[in-house]
């Protein structure tokens, strides 16, 4: 088996295992659903990123999932930061995993460049928090 095939098999089976573990975690702790959803979206993005030539798709996914994660849990800046970390950490980790396994991808693996995944994730989460907070703001009634 080539290193690229092994890398793909390990990545896919890791996603399946993470899904099963998250199902069990949600069975025991249903209130963790937001973190589990964000974590699984990040795992999917990390799985897809080395396999695509169009990085703008990955940037959009990080931004969009970050927005929704920030929108549903706007209490405190640290929670938005944790959502961005759950989303973006898998991009450089998967790049590092590909580098260690000497896998030849669409582009050569570069874990340092993968750290830029945090930018759209952070922008999305904080925009989600901002939109959520401003949508809850009391609106001024027009005076007659």
Beta strands, then each sheet from edge to edge (+ up, - down):
end
